[in-house]
Amino acid sequence: MTNPYLEPVARLWTRIAGIVLLIAASGLTVVLGLGIVDFAERAAARRTVTSSAVVFALVLLALCGICWQAGFRLAFNRRGSQSTLFSGPAWFAIGTALTVMAALMAAVIFSARRPTILDYQVILSLGAFGVWCIVLAFRPRIQQRTDATNSDRTRDERA
């Protein structure tokens, strides 16, 4: 019996998911652009910026990048050589962004007030996920299986 979670998804569904992600990325880009324009044009907006707004903008920026990368790869069937959705540099960028966000959040929260257990959970989970993404960036490339043959070019009975 095969595991249904390991079966490839039909090409139509991957393209639909890719297009949806590209639409979401476009929307996020518009929201970020309007926020930057508003920040640049209005002095009142610059005076009301808090650390939470900066962290939220960084999270939106990270989501925007992830949606663009994943949407492009799914919509146009551009798989990488690592058998993952993102390329090595993309995993590194995501991991670096998450660890920098965790460090910035820790610096802002620890300097402003006594952290709560929720603060610790968010900071540690963001940092751990960021480190995990960086580890994925440096993972050795996986040789993809070709059809149902093994390295000896004989039929693989497991497939």
Z-matrix of the N, CA and C atoms (Angstrom, degrees):
N
C 1 1.452
C 2 1.527 1 108.95
N 3 1.296 2 117.09 1 130.38
C 4 1.458 3 120.63 2 -179.69
C 5 1.519 4 110.13 3 -90.89
N 6 1.311 5 114.74 4 155.53
C 7 1.452 6 121.24 5 178.87
C 8 1.531 7 108.43 6 -83.80
N 9 1.349 8 119.00 7 120.85
C 10 1.470 9 119.45 8 -177.00
C 11 1.528 10 112.98 9 -66.15
N 12 1.331 11 117.34 10 -21.24
C 13 1.464 12 119.59 11 180.00
C 14 1.520 13 111.92 12 -75.29
N 15 1.320 14 116.86 13 -17.21
C 16 1.461 15 120.21 14 179.76
C 17 1.523 16 112.59 15 -97.41
N 18 1.314 17 116.90 16 -2.21
C 19 1.456 18 120.76 17 178.07
C 20 1.523 19 109.32 18 -77.26
N 21 1.322 20 118.07 19 141.70
C 22 1.472 21 119.49 20 178.24
C 23 1.529 22 111.32 21 -65.91
N 24 1.319 23 114.65 22 147.79
C 25 1.454 24 121.29 23 178.39
C 26 1.527 25 108.21 24 -83.14
N 27 1.306 26 116.17 25 145.98
C 28 1.467 27 120.22 26 -179.66
C 29 1.532 28 110.03 27 -59.29
N 30 1.321 29 114.86 28 145.15
C 31 1.461 30 121.10 29 -176.25
C 32 1.527 31 112.22 30 -58.76
N 33 1.326 32 117.63 31 -36.19
C 34 1.464 33 121.01 32 179.04
C 35 1.525 34 110.51 33 -60.73
N 36 1.326 35 117.35 34 -44.32
C 37 1.466 36 120.62 35 -178.50
C 38 1.523 37 111.71 36 -69.29
N 39 1.322 38 118.05 37 -34.71
C 40 1.469 39 118.91 38 177.10
C 41 1.522 40 110.54 39 -67.63
N 42 1.321 41 116.52 40 -38.12
C 43 1.468 42 118.97 41 177.56
C 44 1.528 43 111.30 42 -67.09
N 45 1.326 44 117.49 43 -40.16
C 46 1.465 45 120.52 44 177.93
C 47 1.529 46 109.75 45 -63.50
N 48 1.328 47 117.06 46 -44.72
C 49 1.463 48 119.98 47 178.46
C 50 1.527 49 110.88 48 -62.55
N 51 1.332 50 116.83 49 -39.09
C 52 1.453 51 120.48 50 177.98
C 53 1.516 52 112.46 51 -63.99
N 54 1.327 53 116.54 52 -41.73
C 55 1.469 54 119.99 53 179.19
C 56 1.524 55 110.41 54 -66.29
N 57 1.328 56 117.26 55 -40.95
C 58 1.469 57 120.50 56 177.50
C 59 1.531 58 110.36 57 -61.89
N 60 1.329 59 116.87 58 -41.88
C 61 1.466 60 119.90 59 177.98
C 62 1.527 61 111.70 60 -65.74
N 63 1.316 62 117.91 61 -37.73
C 64 1.465 63 120.39 62 177.22
C 65 1.531 64 111.37 63 -66.42
N 66 1.329 65 116.75 64 -37.00
C 67 1.470 66 119.74 65 176.05
C 68 1.524 67 110.28 66 -65.73
N 69 1.349 68 116.47 67 -43.11
C 70 1.466 69 120.27 68 177.57
C 71 1.525 70 110.64 69 -62.49
N 72 1.333 71 116.91 70 -40.97
C 73 1.466 72 120.53 71 178.83
C 74 1.526 73 110.80 72 -63.97
N 75 1.324 74 116.81 73 -38.68
C 76 1.466 75 119.86 74 177.51
C 77 1.524 76 110.79 75 -63.36
N 78 1.336 77 116.49 76 -43.36
C 79 1.455 78 120.22 77 177.63
C 80 1.516 79 112.46 78 -62.57
N 81 1.329 80 116.77 79 -43.27
C 82 1.467 81 120.46 80 177.44
C 83 1.521 82 111.55 81 -63.24
N 84 1.330 83 116.69 82 -38.23
C 85 1.455 84 120.30 83 178.41
C 86 1.524 85 110.81 84 -64.07
N 87 1.331 86 116.63 85 -41.41
C 88 1.468 87 120.49 86 178.11
C 89 1.531 88 110.31 87 -63.87
N 90 1.336 89 117.38 88 -44.47
C 91 1.465 90 120.76 89 179.50
C 92 1.520 91 110.77 90 -61.28
N 93 1.328 92 116.93 91 -45.22
C 94 1.466 93 119.98 92 178.54
C 95 1.526 94 111.43 93 -64.78
N 96 1.318 95 117.13 94 -41.14
C 97 1.462 96 120.48 95 179.23
C 98 1.518 97 112.02 96 -63.44
N 99 1.329 98 116.58 97 -44.61
C 100 1.464 99 119.81 98 178.10
C 101 1.528 100 111.08 99 -64.08
N 102 1.315 101 116.86 100 -37.56
C 103 1.466 102 120.07 101 177.32
C 104 1.514 103 112.34 102 -64.71
N 105 1.323 104 117.04 103 -39.73
C 106 1.470 105 121.03 104 179.04
C 107 1.524 106 110.62 105 -68.37
N 108 1.346 107 116.71 106 -42.02
C 109 1.464 108 120.50 107 178.07
C 110 1.517 109 110.27 108 -63.71
N 111 1.328 110 117.30 109 -43.37
C 112 1.462 111 121.10 110 178.41
C 113 1.524 112 110.56 111 -62.33
N 114 1.318 113 116.29 112 -41.41
C 115 1.466 114 121.05 113 179.19
C 116 1.529 115 110.94 114 -63.96
N 117 1.336 116 116.58 115 -39.01
C 118 1.458 117 120.53 116 -177.27
C 119 1.537 118 112.35 117 -75.30
N 120 1.330 119 117.23 118 -33.61
C 121 1.463 120 120.04 119 -174.32
C 122 1.525 121 114.04 120 -87.02
N 123 1.307 122 118.46 121 -34.95
C 124 1.461 123 120.56 122 -173.78
C 125 1.520 124 111.51 123 -105.03
N 126 1.294 125 116.76 124 123.93
C 127 1.466 126 121.53 125 178.45
C 128 1.524 127 110.99 126 -68.58
N 129 1.317 128 117.32 127 -31.97
C 130 1.469 129 120.73 128 179.43
C 131 1.525 130 110.91 129 -64.82
N 132 1.333 131 117.38 130 -34.06
C 133 1.463 132 120.74 131 178.36
C 134 1.527 133 110.78 132 -68.11
N 135 1.316 134 116.98 133 -34.18
C 136 1.471 135 120.32 134 179.30
C 137 1.531 136 111.10 135 -70.49
N 138 1.318 137 117.04 136 -30.83
C 139 1.462 138 120.02 137 -178.68
C 140 1.518 139 112.83 138 -76.16
N 141 1.316 140 117.93 139 -22.46
C 142 1.458 141 120.89 140 -176.28
C 143 1.528 142 113.44 141 -100.27
N 144 1.311 143 118.43 142 12.37
C 145 1.465 144 121.14 143 179.99
C 146 1.528 145 109.42 144 -72.44
N 147 1.329 146 115.16 145 129.12
C 148 1.464 147 121.32 146 177.01
C 149 1.520 148 109.06 147 -115.78
N 150 1.309 149 115.75 148 171.72
C 151 1.461 150 119.64 149 177.95
C 152 1.526 151 110.68 150 -65.14
N 153 1.323 152 117.08 151 -32.72
C 154 1.467 153 120.24 152 178.00
C 155 1.527 154 110.84 153 -64.36
N 156 1.321 155 117.45 154 -38.52
C 157 1.462 156 120.95 155 178.65
C 158 1.531 157 110.95 156 -65.92
N 159 1.321 158 116.63 157 -38.51
C 160 1.466 159 120.38 158 178.64
C 161 1.527 160 110.34 159 -66.51
N 162 1.328 161 116.64 160 -44.31
C 163 1.470 162 120.64 161 179.15
C 164 1.529 163 109.73 162 -63.73
N 165 1.333 164 117.12 163 -42.10
C 166 1.462 165 120.63 164 178.41
C 167 1.524 166 110.79 165 -61.90
N 168 1.322 167 117.61 166 -40.84
C 169 1.466 168 120.61 167 178.13
C 170 1.528 169 111.03 168 -64.89
N 171 1.329 170 117.02 169 -38.90
C 172 1.466 171 119.98 170 177.56
C 173 1.524 172 111.67 171 -65.93
N 174 1.321 173 116.43 172 -39.34
C 175 1.468 174 119.93 173 177.76
C 176 1.530 175 109.80 174 -65.54
N 177 1.336 176 117.49 175 -42.24
C 178 1.464 177 120.10 176 176.81
C 179 1.526 178 111.39 177 -62.26
N 180 1.327 179 116.63 178 -39.05
C 181 1.457 180 120.06 179 178.14
C 182 1.526 181 110.94 180 -63.39
N 183 1.329 182 116.88 181 -42.60
C 184 1.466 183 120.63 182 178.32
C 185 1.530 184 110.91 183 -64.56
N 186 1.326 185 117.30 184 -44.28
C 187 1.465 186 120.55 185 177.64
C 188 1.517 187 111.59 186 -61.89
N 189 1.309 188 116.48 187 -38.53
C 190 1.463 189 121.28 188 178.97
C 191 1.531 190 110.25 189 -62.07
N 192 1.325 191 116.35 190 -46.77
C 193 1.459 192 119.93 191 178.99
C 194 1.518 193 112.82 192 -63.76
N 195 1.324 194 116.43 193 -40.96
C 196 1.466 195 120.49 194 179.43
C 197 1.530 196 109.93 195 -64.97
N 198 1.324 197 117.43 196 -43.27
C 199 1.467 198 120.69 197 -179.93
C 200 1.530 199 111.62 198 -64.79
N 201 1.343 200 117.90 199 -41.69
C 202 1.469 201 120.14 200 177.80
C 203 1.521 202 110.74 201 -62.07
N 204 1.338 203 116.97 202 -47.80
C 205 1.467 204 120.42 203 -176.98
C 206 1.526 205 111.24 204 -64.76
N 207 1.331 206 117.08 205 -50.23
C 208 1.466 207 120.26 206 -178.05
C 209 1.526 208 110.92 207 -66.70
N 210 1.316 209 117.25 208 -41.11
C 211 1.454 210 120.34 209 -179.85
C 212 1.522 211 112.44 210 -62.58
N 213 1.325 212 116.34 211 -42.85
C 214 1.462 213 119.97 212 178.61
C 215 1.526 214 111.16 213 -62.90
N 216 1.335 215 115.96 214 -45.89
C 217 1.466 216 119.00 215 -178.16
C 218 1.524 217 112.12 216 -65.95
N 219 1.327 218 117.73 217 -38.11
C 220 1.461 219 120.06 218 -179.01
C 221 1.528 220 111.78 219 -77.17
N 222 1.317 221 117.64 220 -42.76
C 223 1.466 222 120.46 221 -175.81
C 224 1.525 223 112.35 222 -68.23
N 225 1.325 224 116.55 223 -35.68
C 226 1.460 225 119.67 224 -175.94
C 227 1.527 226 113.27 225 -109.16
N 228 1.335 227 116.50 226 13.83
C 229 1.470 228 122.98 227 176.78
C 230 1.524 229 111.98 228 51.86
N 231 1.336 230 116.31 229 50.52
C 232 1.464 231 122.27 230 -178.41
C 233 1.523 232 109.50 231 -106.87
N 234 1.318 233 116.27 232 73.07
C 235 1.455 234 120.06 233 179.68
C 236 1.514 235 110.54 234 -74.08
N 237 1.301 236 115.41 235 148.94
C 238 1.453 237 120.40 236 177.63
C 239 1.515 238 111.08 237 -89.64
N 240 1.306 239 115.28 238 -178.14
C 241 1.465 240 120.14 239 -179.14
C 242 1.518 241 112.23 240 -87.90
N 243 1.325 242 118.49 241 1.59
C 244 1.457 243 121.00 242 -177.00
C 245 1.519 244 113.86 243 -99.84
N 246 1.291 245 119.13 244 0.42
C 247 1.463 246 123.93 245 -177.21
C 248 1.518 247 111.88 246 61.73
N 249 1.310 248 117.64 247 27.02
C 250 1.454 249 121.70 248 174.46
C 251 1.515 250 107.89 249 -125.63
N 252 1.307 251 115.63 250 167.73
C 253 1.455 252 119.73 251 -177.29
C 254 1.524 253 112.32 252 -68.51
N 255 1.326 254 116.76 253 -32.55
C 256 1.458 255 120.93 254 -176.81
C 257 1.519 256 110.93 255 -110.59
N 258 1.309 257 116.08 256 155.47
C 259 1.454 258 121.69 257 176.42
C 260 1.531 259 109.27 258 -79.35
N 261 1.326 260 116.64 259 169.87
C 262 1.460 261 120.59 260 178.55
C 263 1.524 262 113.29 261 -58.11
N 264 1.342 263 118.93 262 -48.98
C 265 1.469 264 119.12 263 177.38
C 266 1.527 265 113.57 264 -61.82
N 267 1.338 266 117.31 265 -33.36
C 268 1.465 267 119.46 266 178.03
C 269 1.524 268 110.79 267 -68.14
N 270 1.348 269 117.44 268 -42.49
C 271 1.469 270 120.04 269 175.82
C 272 1.523 271 109.97 270 -60.18
N 273 1.325 272 116.74 271 -40.59
C 274 1.466 273 120.05 272 -179.98
C 275 1.531 274 110.84 273 -65.05
N 276 1.320 275 117.45 274 -42.58
C 277 1.469 276 120.96 275 179.33
C 278 1.523 277 111.08 276 -64.76
N 279 1.337 278 117.02 277 -42.54
C 280 1.464 279 120.35 278 178.26
C 281 1.517 280 110.51 279 -63.56
N 282 1.332 281 116.70 280 -46.08
C 283 1.459 282 120.77 281 -179.74
C 284 1.518 283 112.54 282 -63.70
N 285 1.317 284 116.26 283 -42.16
C 286 1.461 285 119.89 284 178.92
C 287 1.529 286 110.58 285 -64.65
N 288 1.330 287 116.65 286 -43.03
C 289 1.466 288 120.08 287 179.23
C 290 1.529 289 111.00 288 -62.08
N 291 1.311 290 117.36 289 -42.26
C 292 1.463 291 119.91 290 -179.34
C 293 1.526 292 112.25 291 -67.68
N 294 1.326 293 117.96 292 -40.59
C 295 1.463 294 119.16 293 179.03
C 296 1.523 295 111.19 294 -70.10
N 297 1.329 296 117.64 295 -36.08
C 298 1.473 297 120.00 296 176.14
C 299 1.527 298 109.95 297 -65.62
N 300 1.353 299 117.31 298 -41.42
C 301 1.464 300 119.91 299 176.79
C 302 1.526 301 111.17 300 -61.46
N 303 1.335 302 116.60 301 -41.86
C 304 1.469 303 119.51 302 179.05
C 305 1.525 304 110.30 303 -63.50
N 306 1.334 305 117.36 304 -41.70
C 307 1.464 306 120.29 305 179.52
C 308 1.532 307 111.24 306 -66.35
N 309 1.330 308 117.36 307 -41.94
C 310 1.467 309 120.32 308 177.67
C 311 1.528 310 111.81 309 -63.89
N 312 1.324 311 115.94 310 -42.78
C 313 1.460 312 119.28 311 178.10
C 314 1.522 313 110.71 312 -62.30
N 315 1.332 314 116.51 313 -43.00
C 316 1.462 315 119.80 314 179.61
C 317 1.524 316 110.40 315 -62.44
N 318 1.319 317 117.69 316 -43.89
C 319 1.463 318 120.57 317 -179.08
C 320 1.527 319 111.35 318 -63.69
N 321 1.325 320 116.78 319 -43.22
C 322 1.459 321 120.18 320 -178.19
C 323 1.527 322 111.12 321 -69.26
N 324 1.316 323 116.41 322 -45.47
C 325 1.467 324 119.57 323 -176.89
C 326 1.517 325 111.22 324 -69.13
N 327 1.325 326 117.32 325 -44.97
C 328 1.461 327 119.75 326 -176.87
C 329 1.524 328 112.32 327 -67.26
N 330 1.343 329 117.42 328 -29.62
C 331 1.456 330 119.10 329 179.12
C 332 1.529 331 112.32 330 -80.74
N 333 1.336 332 117.67 331 -24.51
C 334 1.458 333 120.64 332 -175.22
C 335 1.530 334 114.04 333 -91.94
N 336 1.331 335 116.60 334 -35.49
C 337 1.464 336 118.89 335 -174.77
C 338 1.523 337 110.22 336 -159.48
N 339 1.325 338 113.96 337 176.97
C 340 1.462 339 119.58 338 176.60
C 341 1.530 340 108.01 339 -79.60
N 342 1.334 341 118.77 340 124.08
C 343 1.469 342 120.49 341 -175.47
C 344 1.530 343 111.93 342 -69.63
N 345 1.330 344 114.33 343 147.20
C 346 1.460 345 121.09 344 176.38
C 347 1.527 346 108.58 345 -93.95
N 348 1.318 347 116.01 346 175.43
C 349 1.464 348 119.99 347 178.58
C 350 1.531 349 110.19 348 -65.20
N 351 1.327 350 117.13 349 -33.79
C 352 1.461 351 120.46 350 177.17
C 353 1.530 352 111.24 351 -64.90
N 354 1.327 353 116.86 352 -38.98
C 355 1.465 354 120.34 353 176.34
C 356 1.523 355 110.61 354 -59.42
N 357 1.334 356 115.55 355 -46.57
C 358 1.465 357 119.30 356 178.47
C 359 1.521 358 111.77 357 -60.95
N 360 1.328 359 116.82 358 -42.09
C 361 1.460 360 120.14 359 -179.51
C 362 1.530 361 111.65 360 -63.14
N 363 1.313 362 117.15 361 -44.63
C 364 1.460 363 120.43 362 -178.50
C 365 1.527 364 110.61 363 -66.44
N 366 1.321 365 116.82 364 -45.87
C 367 1.463 366 120.49 365 -178.17
C 368 1.520 367 111.20 366 -64.46
N 369 1.329 368 116.54 367 -45.29
C 370 1.465 369 119.70 368 -179.36
C 371 1.527 370 112.20 369 -68.35
N 372 1.334 371 117.44 370 -38.31
C 373 1.463 372 118.22 371 179.84
C 374 1.527 373 111.22 372 -70.06
N 375 1.332 374 117.95 373 -40.34
C 376 1.470 375 119.71 374 176.02
C 377 1.524 376 111.11 375 -62.22
N 378 1.323 377 116.06 376 -44.74
C 379 1.465 378 119.66 377 179.00
C 380 1.514 379 112.76 378 -63.94
N 381 1.340 380 116.59 379 -42.55
C 382 1.468 381 119.81 380 -179.91
C 383 1.526 382 111.04 381 -66.33
N 384 1.321 383 117.23 382 -42.08
C 385 1.460 384 120.15 383 177.68
C 386 1.524 385 110.70 384 -64.44
N 387 1.330 386 116.87 385 -37.69
C 388 1.462 387 120.31 386 177.18
C 389 1.516 388 112.35 387 -64.02
N 390 1.317 389 116.59 388 -43.25
C 391 1.474 390 120.22 389 178.10
C 392 1.527 391 110.03 390 -64.84
N 393 1.337 392 116.65 391 -39.96
C 394 1.462 393 120.11 392 178.39
C 395 1.526 394 110.73 393 -61.43
N 396 1.331 395 117.63 394 -40.71
C 397 1.471 396 121.02 395 178.00
C 398 1.528 397 111.19 396 -65.17
N 399 1.327 398 117.22 397 -38.08
C 400 1.468 399 120.08 398 177.84
C 401 1.517 400 110.31 399 -66.54
N 402 1.322 401 117.70 400 -38.55
C 403 1.468 402 120.81 401 176.07
C 404 1.523 403 109.96 402 -62.32
N 405 1.334 404 117.31 403 -41.04
C 406 1.467 405 120.62 404 177.07
C 407 1.524 406 111.86 405 -62.43
N 408 1.320 407 116.87 406 -31.77
C 409 1.466 408 120.25 407 -179.39
C 410 1.523 409 111.37 408 -65.24
N 411 1.317 410 116.64 409 -33.17
C 412 1.462 411 119.87 410 -176.89
C 413 1.524 412 112.91 411 -101.25
N 414 1.320 413 117.02 412 9.01
C 415 1.455 414 121.00 413 177.58
C 416 1.522 415 109.49 414 -66.84
N 417 1.324 416 117.48 415 141.16
C 418 1.469 417 118.16 416 179.38
C 419 1.530 418 111.05 417 -65.10
N 420 1.299 419 114.37 418 149.79
C 421 1.459 420 119.58 419 -178.75
C 422 1.524 421 110.01 420 -67.49
N 423 1.338 422 115.04 421 144.80
C 424 1.455 423 121.50 422 -178.75
C 425 1.515 424 108.45 423 -99.34
N 426 1.316 425 115.43 424 134.96
C 427 1.455 426 119.14 425 176.32
C 428 1.520 427 107.75 426 -79.45
N 429 1.324 428 116.15 427 123.75
C 430 1.452 429 120.14 428 -177.34
C 431 1.515 430 110.41 429 -76.15
N 432 1.341 431 115.92 430 142.76
C 433 1.463 432 120.65 431 177.47
C 434 1.518 433 108.70 432 -72.91
N 435 1.296 434 116.27 433 137.53
C 436 1.458 435 120.06 434 177.97
C 437 1.517 436 107.99 435 -99.92
N 438 1.289 437 115.58 436 116.32
C 439 1.459 438 123.36 437 179.13
C 440 1.524 439 110.86 438 47.33
N 441 1.330 440 118.66 439 -116.37
C 442 1.463 441 121.14 440 -178.18
C 443 1.514 442 110.09 441 -126.40
N 444 1.320 443 117.36 442 40.14
C 445 1.463 444 119.78 443 178.87
C 446 1.516 445 109.25 444 -117.19
N 447 1.307 446 116.14 445 153.61
C 448 1.457 447 120.36 446 176.86
C 449 1.520 448 109.26 447 -102.57
N 450 1.316 449 117.47 448 -168.06
C 451 1.463 450 120.32 449 -175.84
C 452 1.525 451 113.12 450 -66.31
N 453 1.330 452 117.91 451 -20.33
C 454 1.468 453 120.98 452 178.20
C 455 1.529 454 112.07 453 -87.40
N 456 1.342 455 116.13 454 3.20
C 457 1.456 456 123.82 455 -177.95
C 458 1.549 457 111.99 456 61.41
N 459 1.323 458 115.37 457 29.72
C 460 1.450 459 120.03 458 173.50
C 461 1.511 460 108.48 459 -108.51
N 462 1.305 461 116.28 460 164.01
C 463 1.474 462 120.67 461 -176.71
C 464 1.532 463 109.82 462 -65.42
N 465 1.321 464 115.47 463 131.14
C 466 1.461 465 121.82 464 178.27
C 467 1.515 466 108.07 465 -93.82
N 468 1.310 467 117.95 466 116.21
C 469 1.460 468 122.11 467 -175.14
C 470 1.517 469 112.67 468 -74.80
N 471 1.344 470 117.94 469 -15.21
C 472 1.467 471 120.44 470 -179.65
C 473 1.511 472 111.89 471 -74.37
N 474 1.296 473 117.80 472 -25.43
C 475 1.468 474 120.86 473 -174.58
C 476 1.499 475 112.32 474 -76.98
